[in-house]
């Protein structure tokens, strides 16, 4: 799926299955688990196959139900 030159450096993008990856969809987040992504072995840039992005969009639009929903705390950073 991956194994190409990184667009940011001279590294190589390799497939890595990550435990959790949060991706944005229309101002919200969708978290995919055990997802194969491309990660540059030199600079760490992340790449996503179209099939991964389609899945995020399907879940984000509500076309496909998610397995579960989690609550995430949000706060604004205030300078001390």
C-alpha positions as CSV (number, residue, x, y, z in Angstrom):
1,X,0.0,0.0,0.0
2,X,2.8,2.4,0.9
3,X,6.6,2.2,0.2
4,X,7.3,5.4,-1.6
5,X,9.5,8.5,-1.2
6,X,8.3,11.0,1.4
7,X,7.3,14.4,-0.1
8,X,8.9,16.2,2.9
9,X,12.4,14.6,3.1
10,X,14.4,11.8,1.5
11,X,12.9,9.1,3.7
12,X,10.7,6.2,2.7
13,X,7.0,5.9,3.7
14,X,6.4,2.5,5.2
15,X,3.2,0.8,6.3
16,X,2.6,0.8,10.0
17,X,-0.6,-0.4,11.8
18,X,-1.4,2.0,14.5
19,X,-3.5,1.3,17.6
20,X,-5.5,4.5,17.3
21,X,-5.5,7.4,14.7
22,X,-7.7,10.4,15.1
23,X,-8.7,12.1,11.8
24,X,-10.7,15.2,11.3
25,X,-14.0,15.2,9.4
26,X,-15.9,18.5,9.0
27,X,-14.9,19.9,12.4
28,X,-15.2,16.7,14.3
29,X,-12.9,13.7,14.9
30,X,-13.3,10.1,14.0
31,X,-10.9,7.6,15.6
32,X,-10.0,4.5,13.7
33,X,-8.3,1.6,15.6
34,X,-5.8,-0.9,14.2
35,X,-5.5,1.1,11.0
36,X,-2.7,0.8,8.4
37,X,-1.1,4.2,7.7
38,X,2.0,5.3,6.0
39,X,4.8,6.8,8.2
40,X,8.0,8.2,6.9
41,X,10.9,6.4,8.4
42,X,13.0,9.6,8.6
43,X,10.7,12.6,9.5
44,X,7.6,10.8,10.7
45,X,5.1,12.4,8.3
46,X,1.9,10.4,8.1
47,X,0.1,9.4,5.0
48,X,-3.4,7.9,4.6
49,X,-4.7,5.7,1.8
50,X,-8.0,6.8,0.1
51,X,-9.8,3.8,1.6
52,X,-8.9,5.0,5.1
53,X,-10.2,8.5,4.3
54,X,-13.4,7.1,2.8
55,X,-14.1,5.1,6.0
56,X,-13.6,8.3,8.1
57,X,-16.0,10.2,5.9
58,X,-18.6,7.4,6.0
59,X,-18.5,7.3,9.8
60,X,-18.4,11.1,10.0
61,X,-21.5,11.5,7.8
62,X,-23.3,8.8,9.8
63,X,-23.6,6.5,6.8
64,X,-21.8,3.7,8.7
65,X,-22.3,3.3,12.4
66,X,-19.3,3.4,14.7
67,X,-18.6,0.6,17.1
68,X,-18.6,3.0,20.1
69,X,-18.4,6.7,21.1
70,X,-16.0,8.1,23.6
71,X,-16.2,11.4,25.5
72,X,-13.1,13.6,25.2
73,X,-12.5,16.5,27.7
74,X,-11.8,19.9,26.0
75,X,-10.5,23.0,27.6
76,X,-8.9,26.3,26.5
77,X,-5.3,26.9,27.4
78,X,-5.0,30.0,29.5
79,X,-1.6,31.6,30.0
80,X,-0.6,31.8,33.7
